[in-house]
């Protein structure tokens, strides 16, 4: 069976002056896949991700995301994807309902759709008692789960998650990954970065960036065999050691 | 005793951030506060570094009272806050010089203490701190916290958001500082770093749940945990959760950690159950218990 490519990257490069942050990376991501995008701090992950979500123009190379070219069709890319990061997720001084309404509006949902989504999310995430509380008052783990749901409001084909679980407690972290699994099972493609190496094991395939290049890309099982180690943590340490 | 905390509580409006916490850190010890975001770790750090006054309780650091002798404490401790707090528009060298001057010392006087760390960022000494990479910022912040040769070092989540390689290097640096006689109180949300501390306090929602050596905490855990694996992890978690006697089911790297309610649990029964649910490549074996397992069961 031919799998459908949802992200296709060819020789993607980004230069800042004399510094090449992303050095001609190429890879494909398939529909419904959980794709782990790993690398040390400063390896070029964020720069690469910014190009894929259409907010930074590549210096050279191509990337097609959800059927659109990231350079010439950046607006269409943005409409087809969801995005959440650890740093920015939602507005702290709006309530949960207001945040959902706001982001629903941004993504072009109708009033009726927004109403339905609010009811659905609040029930699914069991937020009945805090629906009118400010998002800023929620524990980080709840915030991140809500933020993930908000990134899915417009039913995007792909969702980009930039360190979604940083600092989150161990149980909520796992609940978060169960949400990811459920979503991938429904056919949404998940593109995720993390510094938790146990989470790398939950991905279907993992790429590891070192110094602007993708140095390894395979299933966690194959990577461990390739580097003859027992854990993804050891794979990472072997590849990225001595790189600042 | 380098740090003695006695029934400290601190509330912000309705929220009890720290709830009657008591613990001691011995001279030269590397002590870890292990807990997630919102556990109260930063509040404890701020109280111990005299930046915040507790509502109740008392605490001593390096023999000084945190309320009555705050000036002495400020001279005796180094503090690296979780948020990068150096001057972004001063260079690496200017920041270091600034902190040395504030504490009435010079870079040369205590250079031995920071040398191992500083030489790694010295090639960038004329770069503005704001333009450094995450790993380099962290090293500079550590140098600035050490420049006055403190007796006690407070590190609030120094490795959050830092990649596994840099995290590993950072802990090697901490061990070296400990060998130089510095007492270290460090907090982290990464459970794997707990095993690198002499003793740890597991903390959640403002309360300390356990204090001991990492090894004792693991040894005293009474339940048996099984590693379970099958080809379809998502389906496996779902089916394990529906197994009649399940106590807990959590993804743990390449395996799922399964705990049964019954002491008489037989792995063969589970194997049969999973086979009937059409799972393939099933593995069930006793798991190695980690701090994270213990934490999740508290």
Interface residues (C-beta under 8 A of the other chain):
Chain A: X39 X40 X41 X42 X43 X86 X139 X140 X141 X163 X166 X167 X168 X169 X170 X171 X172 X174 X177 X178 X181 X182 X184 X185 X195 X196 X197 X198 X201 X202 X220 X221 X231 X232 X233 X236 X237 X240 X241 X243 X244
Chain B: X35 X36 X37 X38 X39 X120 X133 X134 X135 X136 X157 X160 X161 X162 X163 X164 X165 X166 X167 X168 X189 X190 X191 X192 X204 X233 X234 X237 X250 X251 X252 X253 X254 X292 X295 X296
